[in-house]
Amino acid sequence: MKEPKPLKRDKALQPVSHDHHHGLLLCWKIRTGISKNIPPERMKNYTDWFFKTHLIPHFELEESVMFPILGNDHDLIKKALAEHRRLKRLFEAEFDLIKNLSLIEEELEQHIRFEERILFREIQKLATAEELELVEQKHTNEKFLDNTEDEFWK
């Protein structure tokens, strides 16, 4: 069966997709840190910063502005919300750091791929111009500033 033709991302959703790019980079940094046997506390310090600074605001935007486009009873939204809850628990965990970092790396990447390939396609297909404009207005277009205090991945 032929794969569906990639959908050009609406300009209102592009900044949210850029956020996802930084999330995928986080996954790469965790993988790299684990492969280099970096102490898990160093990686946890970075993931705590990333979670607080970038991921929480990103989840809040999706949950308050984007997900209502399909409604909380939509199966794709239920899946996304459950994944958000799971990821929050993993980021907030203070035990089994290596195990949780590995799970963050795996599950965050899968979650981003799901949102980009499936959920956002559906949102873009069904959203009105006004809803897309609201997403664009609510997204902070601040340039991503990385935390370079401890670049354990280098």
Helices and strands as residue ranges (DSSP letters): H 14-35, H 40-50, I 51-55, H 56-61, I 62-66, G 67-69, H 75-92, H 97-114, I 115-119, H 120-126, H 129-138
